[in-house]
């Protein structure tokens, strides 16, 4: 996926009970300003292309689901 969101590729792993969980790591010389809110988008439907995206919260959302 190509966009302006901060993207983190996720790796699927299994816990001791064989349940799937995802790990993603990132390191960069910056910070994420959450003062105006951020949205976390998690894509896991395409195996091998799991991804977390961090995006500025759209002003119209105002913490609604």
mmCIF file of the N, C-alpha and C atoms, coordinates in Angstrom:
data_MODEL
# 
_entry.id   MODEL 
# 
loop_
_atom_site.group_PDB 
_atom_site.id 
_atom_site.type_symbol 
_atom_site.label_atom_id 
_atom_site.label_alt_id 
_atom_site.label_comp_id 
_atom_site.label_asym_id 
_atom_site.label_entity_id 
_atom_site.label_seq_id 
_atom_site.pdbx_PDB_ins_code 
_atom_site.Cartn_x 
_atom_site.Cartn_y 
_atom_site.Cartn_z 
_atom_site.occupancy 
_atom_site.B_iso_or_equiv 
_atom_site.pdbx_formal_charge 
_atom_site.auth_seq_id 
_atom_site.auth_comp_id 
_atom_site.auth_asym_id 
_atom_site.auth_atom_id 
_atom_site.pdbx_PDB_model_num 
ATOM 1   N N  . UNK A 1 1  ? 0.843   -1.174  0.000  1.00 0.00 ? 1  UNK A N  1 
ATOM 2   C CA . UNK A 1 1  ? 0.000   0.000   0.000  1.00 0.00 ? 1  UNK A CA 1 
ATOM 3   C C  . UNK A 1 1  ? 0.885   1.233   0.000  1.00 0.00 ? 1  UNK A C  1 
ATOM 4   N N  . UNK A 1 2  ? 0.542   2.171   -0.806 1.00 0.00 ? 2  UNK A N  1 
ATOM 5   C CA . UNK A 1 2  ? 1.328   3.386   -0.897 1.00 0.00 ? 2  UNK A CA 1 
ATOM 6   C C  . UNK A 1 2  ? 0.438   4.579   -0.574 1.00 0.00 ? 2  UNK A C  1 
ATOM 7   N N  . UNK A 1 3  ? 0.770   5.283   0.497  1.00 0.00 ? 3  UNK A N  1 
ATOM 8   C CA . UNK A 1 3  ? 0.031   6.482   0.879  1.00 0.00 ? 3  UNK A CA 1 
ATOM 9   C C  . UNK A 1 3  ? 0.899   7.303   1.816  1.00 0.00 ? 3  UNK A C  1 
ATOM 10  N N  . UNK A 1 4  ? 0.332   8.322   2.420  1.00 0.00 ? 4  UNK A N  1 
ATOM 11  C CA . UNK A 1 4  ? 1.097   9.196   3.297  1.00 0.00 ? 4  UNK A CA 1 
ATOM 12  C C  . UNK A 1 4  ? 1.091   8.727   4.747  1.00 0.00 ? 4  UNK A C  1 
ATOM 13  N N  . UNK A 1 5  ? 0.447   7.626   5.046  1.00 0.00 ? 5  UNK A N  1 
ATOM 14  C CA . UNK A 1 5  ? 0.408   7.107   6.405  1.00 0.00 ? 5  UNK A CA 1 
ATOM 15  C C  . UNK A 1 5  ? 1.738   6.466   6.769  1.00 0.00 ? 5  UNK A C  1 
ATOM 16  N N  . UNK A 1 6  ? 2.058   6.484   8.038  1.00 0.00 ? 6  UNK A N  1 
ATOM 17  C CA . UNK A 1 6  ? 3.208   5.743   8.533  1.00 0.00 ? 6  UNK A CA 1 
ATOM 18  C C  . UNK A 1 6  ? 2.839   4.266   8.472  1.00 0.00 ? 6  UNK A C  1 
ATOM 19  N N  . UNK A 1 7  ? 3.623   3.462   7.786  1.00 0.00 ? 7  UNK A N  1 
ATOM 20  C CA . UNK A 1 7  ? 3.286   2.044   7.637  1.00 0.00 ? 7  UNK A CA 1 
ATOM 21  C C  . UNK A 1 7  ? 4.314   1.173   8.331  1.00 0.00 ? 7  UNK A C  1 
ATOM 22  N N  . UNK A 1 8  ? 3.830   0.100   8.919  1.00 0.00 ? 8  UNK A N  1 
ATOM 23  C CA . UNK A 1 8  ? 4.665   -0.879  9.601  1.00 0.00 ? 8  UNK A CA 1 
ATOM 24  C C  . UNK A 1 8  ? 4.244   -2.255  9.108  1.00 0.00 ? 8  UNK A C  1 
ATOM 25  N N  . UNK A 1 9  ? 5.148   -2.965  8.469  1.00 0.00 ? 9  UNK A N  1 
ATOM 26  C CA . UNK A 1 9  ? 4.837   -4.327  8.042  1.00 0.00 ? 9  UNK A CA 1 
ATOM 27  C C  . UNK A 1 9  ? 4.751   -5.220  9.268  1.00 0.00 ? 9  UNK A C  1 
ATOM 28  N N  . UNK A 1 10 ? 3.795   -6.111  9.262  1.00 0.00 ? 10 UNK A N  1 
ATOM 29  C CA . UNK A 1 10 ? 3.569   -7.007  10.393 1.00 0.00 ? 10 UNK A CA 1 
ATOM 30  C C  . UNK A 1 10 ? 3.946   -8.429  10.023 1.00 0.00 ? 10 UNK A C  1 
ATOM 31  N N  . UNK A 1 11 ? 4.441   -9.160  11.001 1.00 0.00 ? 11 UNK A N  1 
ATOM 32  C CA . UNK A 1 11 ? 4.789   -10.563 10.808 1.00 0.00 ? 11 UNK A CA 1 
ATOM 33  C C  . UNK A 1 11 ? 3.876   -11.408 11.683 1.00 0.00 ? 11 UNK A C  1 
ATOM 34  N N  . UNK A 1 12 ? 3.212   -12.374 11.066 1.00 0.00 ? 12 UNK A N  1 
ATOM 35  C CA . UNK A 1 12 ? 2.315   -13.269 11.809 1.00 0.00 ? 12 UNK A CA 1 
ATOM 36  C C  . UNK A 1 12 ? 3.138   -14.284 12.594 1.00 0.00 ? 12 UNK A C  1 
ATOM 37  N N  . UNK A 1 13 ? 2.740   -14.506 13.839 1.00 0.00 ? 13 UNK A N  1 
ATOM 38  C CA . UNK A 1 13 ? 3.383   -15.504 14.698 1.00 0.00 ? 13 UNK A CA 1 
ATOM 39  C C  . UNK A 1 13 ? 2.292   -16.267 15.432 1.00 0.00 ? 13 UNK A C  1 
ATOM 40  N N  . UNK A 1 14 ? 2.660   -17.371 16.026 1.00 0.00 ? 14 UNK A N  1 
ATOM 41  C CA . UNK A 1 14 ? 1.718   -18.175 16.810 1.00 0.00 ? 14 UNK A CA 1 
ATOM 42  C C  . UNK A 1 14 ? 2.150   -18.183 18.265 1.00 0.00 ? 14 UNK A C  1 
ATOM 43  N N  . UNK A 1 15 ? 1.176   -18.063 19.168 1.00 0.00 ? 15 UNK A N  1 
ATOM 44  C CA . UNK A 1 15 ? 1.508   -18.172 20.582 1.00 0.00 ? 15 UNK A CA 1 
ATOM 45  C C  . UNK A 1 15 ? 1.475   -19.641 21.005 1.00 0.00 ? 15 UNK A C  1 
ATOM 46  N N  . UNK A 1 16 ? 1.665   -19.908 22.286 1.00 0.00 ? 16 UNK A N  1 
ATOM 47  C CA . UNK A 1 16 ? 1.734   -21.299 22.758 1.00 0.00 ? 16 UNK A CA 1 
ATOM 48  C C  . UNK A 1 16 ? 0.426   -22.052 22.555 1.00 0.00 ? 16 UNK A C  1 
ATOM 49  N N  . UNK A 1 17 ? -0.682  -21.327 22.428 1.00 0.00 ? 17 UNK A N  1 
ATOM 50  C CA . UNK A 1 17 ? -1.988  -21.950 22.194 1.00 0.00 ? 17 UNK A CA 1 
ATOM 51  C C  . UNK A 1 17 ? -2.355  -21.966 20.714 1.00 0.00 ? 17 UNK A C  1 
ATOM 52  N N  . UNK A 1 18 ? -1.366  -21.701 19.848 1.00 0.00 ? 18 UNK A N  1 
ATOM 53  C CA . UNK A 1 18 ? -1.539  -21.717 18.384 1.00 0.00 ? 18 UNK A CA 1 
ATOM 54  C C  . UNK A 1 18 ? -2.444  -20.608 17.871 1.00 0.00 ? 18 UNK A C  1 
ATOM 55  N N  . UNK A 1 19 ? -2.620  -19.545 18.657 1.00 0.00 ? 19 UNK A N  1 
ATOM 56  C CA . UNK A 1 19 ? -3.383  -18.388 18.199 1.00 0.00 ? 19 UNK A CA 1 
ATOM 57  C C  . UNK A 1 19 ? -2.448  -17.437 17.464 1.00 0.00 ? 19 UNK A C  1 
ATOM 58  N N  . UNK A 1 20 ? -2.950  -16.837 16.400 1.00 0.00 ? 20 UNK A N  1 
ATOM 59  C CA . UNK A 1 20 ? -2.134  -15.927 15.600 1.00 0.00 ? 20 UNK A CA 1 
ATOM 60  C C  . UNK A 1 20 ? -2.101  -14.540 16.235 1.00 0.00 ? 20 UNK A C  1 
ATOM 61  N N  . UNK A 1 21 ? -0.902  -13.974 16.290 1.00 0.00 ? 21 UNK A N  1 
ATOM 62  C CA . UNK A 1 21 ? -0.743  -12.578 16.668 1.00 0.00 ? 21 UNK A CA 1 
ATOM 63  C C  . UNK A 1 21 ? 0.272   -11.956 15.714 1.00 0.00 ? 21 UNK A C  1 
ATOM 64  N N  . UNK A 1 22 ? 0.383   -10.648 15.722 1.00 0.00 ? 22 UNK A N  1 
ATOM 65  C CA . UNK A 1 22 ? 1.223   -9.958  14.742 1.00 0.00 ? 22 UNK A CA 1 
ATOM 66  C C  . UNK A 1 22 ? 2.229   -9.058  15.448 1.00 0.00 ? 22 UNK A C  1 
ATOM 67  N N  . UNK A 1 23 ? 3.435   -9.016  14.910 1.00 0.00 ? 23 UNK A N  1 
ATOM 68  C CA . UNK A 1 23 ? 4.503   -8.183  15.458 1.00 0.00 ? 23 UNK A CA 1 
ATOM 69  C C  . UNK A 1 23 ? 4.987   -7.247  14.366 1.00 0.00 ? 23 UNK A C  1 
ATOM 70  N N  . UNK A 1 24 ? 5.123   -5.993  14.709 1.00 0.00 ? 24 UNK A N  1 
ATOM 71  C CA . UNK A 1 24 ? 5.681   -5.014  13.786 1.00 0.00 ? 24 UNK A CA 1 
ATOM 72  C C  . UNK A 1 24 ? 6.646   -4.117  14.538 1.00 0.00 ? 24 UNK A C  1 
ATOM 73  N N  . UNK A 1 25 ? 7.738   -3.774  13.903 1.00 0.00 ? 25 UNK A N  1 
ATOM 74  C CA . UNK A 1 25 ? 8.733   -2.921  14.548 1.00 0.00 ? 25 UNK A CA 1 
ATOM 75  C C  . UNK A 1 25 ? 9.114   -1.795  13.601 1.00 0.00 ? 25 UNK A C  1 
ATOM 76  N N  . UNK A 1 26 ? 9.432   -0.659  14.192 1.00 0.00 ? 26 UNK A N  1 
ATOM 77  C CA . UNK A 1 26 ? 9.867   0.485   13.385 1.00 0.00 ? 26 UNK A CA 1 
ATOM 78  C C  . UNK A 1 26 ? 10.822  1.329   14.226 1.00 0.00 ? 26 UNK A C  1 
ATOM 79  N N  . UNK A 1 27 ? 11.781  1.896   13.554 1.00 0.00 ? 27 UNK A N  1 
ATOM 80  C CA . UNK A 1 27 ? 12.687  2.837   14.190 1.00 0.00 ? 27 UNK A CA 1 
ATOM 81  C C  . UNK A 1 27 ? 12.941  3.968   13.199 1.00 0.00 ? 27 UNK A C  1 
ATOM 82  N N  . UNK A 1 28 ? 12.760  5.189   13.643 1.00 0.00 ? 28 UNK A N  1 
ATOM 83  C CA . UNK A 1 28 ? 12.999  6.328   12.759 1.00 0.00 ? 28 UNK A CA 1 
ATOM 84  C C  . UNK A 1 28 ? 13.341  7.546   13.615 1.00 0.00 ? 28 UNK A C  1 
ATOM 85  N N  . UNK A 1 29 ? 14.035  8.507   13.052 1.00 0.00 ? 29 UNK A N  1 
ATOM 86  C CA . UNK A 1 29 ? 14.452  9.691   13.812 1.00 0.00 ? 29 UNK A CA 1 
ATOM 87  C C  . UNK A 1 29 ? 13.330  10.728  13.888 1.00 0.00 ? 29 UNK A C  1 
ATOM 88  N N  . UNK A 1 30 ? 12.295  10.408  14.596 1.00 0.00 ? 30 UNK A N  1 
ATOM 89  C CA . UNK A 1 30 ? 11.166  11.318  14.674 1.00 0.00 ? 30 UNK A CA 1 
ATOM 90  C C  . UNK A 1 30 ? 10.237  10.927  15.801 1.00 0.00 ? 30 UNK A C  1 
ATOM 91  N N  . UNK A 1 31 ? 9.068   11.477  15.772 1.00 0.00 ? 31 UNK A N  1 
ATOM 92  C CA . UNK A 1 31 ? 8.052   11.162  16.767 1.00 0.00 ? 31 UNK A CA 1 
ATOM 93  C C  . UNK A 1 31 ? 6.686   11.214  16.118 1.00 0.00 ? 31 UNK A C  1 
ATOM 94  N N  . UNK A 1 32 ? 5.704   10.663  16.811 1.00 0.00 ? 32 UNK A N  1 
ATOM 95  C CA . UNK A 1 32 ? 4.324   10.710  16.329 1.00 0.00 ? 32 UNK A CA 1 
ATOM 96  C C  . UNK A 1 32 ? 3.552   11.651  17.249 1.00 0.00 ? 32 UNK A C  1 
ATOM 97  N N  . UNK A 1 33 ? 3.071   12.747  16.710 1.00 0.00 ? 33 UNK A N  1 
ATOM 98  C CA . UNK A 1 33 ? 2.303   13.719  17.475 1.00 0.00 ? 33 UNK A CA 1 
ATOM 99  C C  . UNK A 1 33 ? 0.847   13.259  17.525 1.00 0.00 ? 33 UNK A C  1 
ATOM 100 N N  . UNK A 1 34 ? 0.415   12.850  18.701 1.00 0.00 ? 34 UNK A N  1 
ATOM 101 C CA . UNK A 1 34 ? -0.954  12.350  18.869 1.00 0.00 ? 34 UNK A CA 1 
ATOM 102 C C  . UNK A 1 34 ? -1.875  13.409  19.485 1.00 0.00 ? 34 UNK A C  1 
ATOM 103 N N  . UNK A 1 35 ? -1.418  14.637  19.564 1.00 0.00 ? 35 UNK A N  1 
ATOM 104 C CA . UNK A 1 35 ? -2.203  15.667  20.243 1.00 0.00 ? 35 UNK A CA 1 
ATOM 105 C C  . UNK A 1 35 ? -3.542  15.946  19.560 1.00 0.00 ? 35 UNK A C  1 
ATOM 106 N N  . UNK A 1 36 ? -3.628  15.721  18.262 1.00 0.00 ? 36 UNK A N  1 
ATOM 107 C CA . UNK A 1 36 ? -4.892  15.922  17.542 1.00 0.00 ? 36 UNK A CA 1 
ATOM 108 C C  . UNK A 1 36 ? -5.539  14.592  17.182 1.00 0.00 ? 36 UNK A C  1 
ATOM 109 N N  . UNK A 1 37 ? -4.996  13.514  17.736 1.00 0.00 ? 37 UNK A N  1 
ATOM 110 C CA . UNK A 1 37 ? -5.539  12.181  17.508 1.00 0.00 ? 37 UNK A CA 1 
ATOM 111 C C  . UNK A 1 37 ? -4.907  11.492  16.315 1.00 0.00 ? 37 UNK A C  1 
ATOM 112 N N  . UNK A 1 38 ? -4.816  10.182  16.401 1.00 0.00 ? 38 UNK A N  1 
ATOM 113 C CA . UNK A 1 38 ? -4.345  9.366   15.288 1.00 0.00 ? 38 UNK A CA 1 
ATOM 114 C C  . UNK A 1 38 ? -5.272  8.165   15.158 1.00 0.00 ? 38 UNK A C  1 
ATOM 115 N N  . UNK A 1 39 ? -5.289  7.599   13.987 1.00 0.00 ? 39 UNK A N  1 
ATOM 116 C CA . UNK A 1 39 ? -6.083  6.391   13.727 1.00 0.00 ? 39 UNK A CA 1 
ATOM 117 C C  . UNK A 1 39 ? -5.117  5.260   13.401 1.00 0.00 ? 39 UNK A C  1 
ATOM 118 N N  . UNK A 1 40 ? -5.409  4.086   13.914 1.00 0.00 ? 40 UNK A N  1 
ATOM 119 C CA . UNK A 1 40 ? -4.616  2.903   13.625 1.00 0.00 ? 40 UNK A CA 1 
ATOM 120 C C  . UNK A 1 40 ? -5.424  2.004   12.694 1.00 0.00 ? 40 UNK A C  1 
ATOM 121 N N  . UNK A 1 41 ? -4.898  1.779   11.507 1.00 0.00 ? 41 UNK A N  1 
ATOM 122 C CA . UNK A 1 41 ? -5.551  0.912   10.526 1.00 0.00 ? 41 UNK A CA 1 
ATOM 123 C C  . UNK A 1 41 ? -4.744  -0.378  10.464 1.00 0.00 ? 41 UNK A C  1 
ATOM 124 N N  . UNK A 1 42 ? -5.398  -1.498  10.621 1.00 0.00 ? 42 UNK A N  1 
ATOM 125 C CA . UNK A 1 42 ? -4.706  -2.781  10.639 1.00 0.00 ? 42 UNK A CA 1 
ATOM 126 C C  . UNK A 1 42 ? -5.261  -3.648  9.528  1.00 0.00 ? 42 UNK A C  1 
ATOM 127 N N  . UNK A 1 43 ? -4.362  -4.054  8.624  1.00 0.00 ? 43 UNK A N  1 
ATOM 128 C CA . UNK A 1 43 ? -4.738  -4.873  7.478  1.00 0.00 ? 43 UNK A CA 1 
ATOM 129 C C  . UNK A 1 43 ? -4.166  -6.268  7.665  1.00 0.00 ? 43 UNK A C  1 
ATOM 130 N N  . UNK A 1 44 ? -5.034  -7.263  7.815  1.00 0.00 ? 44 UNK A N  1 
ATOM 131 C CA . UNK A 1 44 ? -4.568  -8.635  8.021  1.00 0.00 ? 44 UNK A CA 1 
ATOM 132 C C  . UNK A 1 44 ? -5.263  -9.645  7.114  1.00 0.00 ? 44 UNK A C  1 
ATOM 133 N N  . UNK A 1 45 ? -6.092  -9.193  6.200  1.00 0.00 ? 45 UNK A N  1 
ATOM 134 C CA . UNK A 1 45 ? -6.865  -10.129 5.375  1.00 0.00 ? 45 UNK A CA 1 
ATOM 135 C C  . UNK A 1 45 ? -6.034  -10.799 4.286  1.00 0.00 ? 45 UNK A C  1 
ATOM 136 N N  . UNK A 1 46 ? -4.955  -10.154 3.819  1.00 0.00 ? 46 UNK A N  1 
ATOM 137 C CA . UNK A 1 46 ? -4.111  -10.745 2.783  1.00 0.00 ? 46 UNK A CA 1 
ATOM 138 C C  . UNK A 1 46 ? -2.872  -11.355 3.424  1.00 0.00 ? 46 UNK A C  1 
ATOM 139 N N  . UNK A 1 47 ? -2.823  -12.676 3.471  1.00 0.00 ? 47 UNK A N  1 
ATOM 140 C CA . UNK A 1 47 ? -1.713  -13.366 4.116  1.00 0.00 ? 47 UNK A CA 1 
ATOM 141 C C  . UNK A 1 47 ? -0.389  -12.977 3.467  1.00 0.00 ? 47 UNK A C  1 
ATOM 142 N N  . UNK A 1 48 ? 0.592   -12.639 4.306  1.00 0.00 ? 48 UNK A N  1 
ATOM 143 C CA . UNK A 1 48 ? 1.897   -12.233 3.828  1.00 0.00 ? 48 UNK A CA 1 
ATOM 144 C C  . UNK A 1 48 ? 2.014   -10.747 3.559  1.00 0.00 ? 48 UNK A C  1 
ATOM 145 N N  . UNK A 1 49 ? 0.903   -10.029 3.620  1.00 0.00 ? 49 UNK A N  1 
ATOM 146 C CA . UNK A 1 49 ? 0.921   -8.583  3.381  1.00 0.00 ? 49 UNK A CA 1 
ATOM 147 C C  . UNK A 1 49 ? 0.290   -7.827  4.550  1.00 0.00 ? 49 UNK A C  1 
ATOM 148 N N  . UNK A 1 50 ? 0.397   -8.390  5.753  1.00 0.00 ? 50 UNK A N  1 
ATOM 149 C CA . UNK A 1 50 ? -0.179  -7.757  6.929  1.00 0.00 ? 50 UNK A CA 1 
ATOM 150 C C  . UNK A 1 50 ? 0.531   -6.430  7.188  1.00 0.00 ? 50 UNK A C  1 
ATOM 151 N N  . UNK A 1 51 ? -0.256  -5.425  7.596  1.00 0.00 ? 51 UNK A N  1 
ATOM 152 C CA . UNK A 1 51 ? 0.332   -4.102  7.757  1.00 0.00 ? 51 UNK A CA 1 
ATOM 153 C C  . UNK A 1 51 ? -0.465  -3.276  8.760  1.00 0.00 ? 51 UNK A C  1 
ATOM 154 N N  . UNK A 1 52 ? 0.264   -2.496  9.547  1.00 0.00 ? 52 UNK A N  1 
ATOM 155 C CA . UNK A 1 52 ? -0.323  -1.500  10.435 1.00 0.00 ? 52 UNK A CA 1 
ATOM 156 C C  . UNK A 1 52 ? -0.040  -0.140  9.819  1.00 0.00 ? 52 UNK A C  1 
ATOM 157 N N  . UNK A 1 53 ? -1.043  0.726   9.798  1.00 0.00 ? 53 UNK A N  1 
ATOM 158 C CA . UNK A 1 53 ? -0.846  2.097   9.338  1.00 0.00 ? 53 UNK A CA 1 
ATOM 159 C C  . UNK A 1 53 ? -1.283  3.045   10.451 1.00 0.00 ? 53 UNK A C  1 
ATOM 160 N N  . UNK A 1 54 ? -0.492  4.084   10.648 1.00 0.00 ? 54 UNK A N  1 
ATOM 161 C CA . UNK A 1 54 ? -0.822  5.126   11.616 1.00 0.00 ? 54 UNK A CA 1 
ATOM 162 C C  . UNK A 1 54 ? -1.075  6.391   10.813 1.00 0.00 ? 54 UNK A C  1 
ATOM 163 N N  . UNK A 1 55 ? -2.254  6.960   10.980 1.00 0.00 ? 55 UNK A N  1 
ATOM 164 C CA . UNK A 1 55 ? -2.656  8.111   10.181 1.00 0.00 ? 55 UNK A CA 1 
ATOM 165 C C  . UNK A 1 55 ? -3.206  9.212   11.075 1.00 0.00 ? 55 UNK A C  1 
ATOM 166 N N  . UNK A 1 56 ? -3.066  10.454  10.653 1.00 0.00 ? 56 UNK A N  1 
ATOM 167 C CA . UNK A 1 56 ? -3.720  11.542  11.394 1.00 0.00 ? 56 UNK A CA 1 
ATOM 168 C C  . UNK A 1 56 ? -5.224  11.295  11.401 1.00 0.00 ? 56 UNK A C  1 
ATOM 169 N N  . UNK A 1 57 ? -5.842  11.571  12.534 1.00 0.00 ? 57 UNK A N  1 
ATOM 170 C CA . UNK A 1 57 ? -7.280  11.345  12.629 1.00 0.00 ? 57 UNK A CA 1 
ATOM 171 C C  . UNK A 1 57 ? -8.014  12.386  11.806 1.00 0.00 ? 57 UNK A C  1 
ATOM 172 N N  . UNK A 1 58 ? -8.960  11.940  11.036 1.00 0.00 ? 58 UNK A N  1 
ATOM 173 C CA . UNK A 1 58 ? -9.779  12.834  10.232 1.00 0.00 ? 58 UNK A CA 1 
ATOM 174 C C  . UNK A 1 58 ? -10.629 13.663  11.190 1.00 0.00 ? 58 UNK A C  1 
ATOM 175 N N  . UNK A 1 59 ? -10.617 14.946  11.017 1.00 0.00 ? 59 UNK A N  1 
ATOM 176 C CA . UNK A 1 59 ? -11.306 15.865  11.938 1.00 0.00 ? 59 UNK A CA 1 
ATOM 177 C C  . UNK A 1 59 ? -12.781 15.494  12.121 1.00 0.00 ? 59 UNK A C  1 
ATOM 178 N N  . UNK A 1 60 ? -13.425 14.986  11.100 1.00 0.00 ? 60 UNK A N  1 
ATOM 179 C CA . UNK A 1 60 ? -14.851 14.657  11.205 1.00 0.00 ? 60 UNK A CA 1 
ATOM 180 C C  . UNK A 1 60 ? -15.105 13.429  12.084 1.00 0.00 ? 60 UNK A C  1 
ATOM 181 N N  . UNK A 1 61 ? -14.079 12.596  12.316 1.00 0.00 ? 61 UNK A N  1 
ATOM 182 C CA . UNK A 1 61 ? -14.275 11.374  13.104 1.00 0.00 ? 61 UNK A CA 1 
ATOM 183 C C  . UNK A 1 61 ? -14.412 11.654  14.592 1.00 0.00 ? 61 UNK A C  1 
ATOM 184 N N  . UNK A 1 62 ? -13.625 12.571  15.126 1.00 0.00 ? 62 UNK A N  1 
ATOM 185 C CA . UNK A 1 62 ? -13.727 12.980  16.528 1.00 0.00 ? 62 UNK A CA 1 
ATOM 186 C C  . UNK A 1 62 ? -13.932 11.798  17.485 1.00 0.00 ? 62 UNK A C  1 
ATOM 187 N N  . UNK A 1 63 ? -13.104 10.802  17.387 1.00 0.00 ? 63 UNK A N  1 
ATOM 188 C CA . UNK A 1 63 ? -13.100 9.642   18.279 1.00 0.00 ? 63 UNK A CA 1 
ATOM 189 C C  . UNK A 1 63 ? -14.359 8.777   18.184 1.00 0.00 ? 63 UNK A C  1 
ATOM 190 N N  . UNK A 1 64 ? -15.056 8.829   17.064 1.00 0.00 ? 64 UNK A N  1 
ATOM 191 C CA . UNK A 1 64 ? -16.220 7.967   16.881 1.00 0.00 ? 64 UNK A CA 1 
ATOM 192 C C  . UNK A 1 64 ? -15.783 6.682   16.191 1.00 0.00 ? 64 UNK A C  1 
ATOM 193 N N  . UNK A 1 65 ? -16.542 5.617   16.391 1.00 0.00 ? 65 UNK A N  1 
ATOM 194 C CA . UNK A 1 65 ? -16.267 4.329   15.729 1.00 0.00 ? 65 UNK A CA 1 
ATOM 195 C C  . UNK A 1 65 ? -16.758 4.349   14.309 1.00 0.00 ? 65 UNK A C  1 
# 
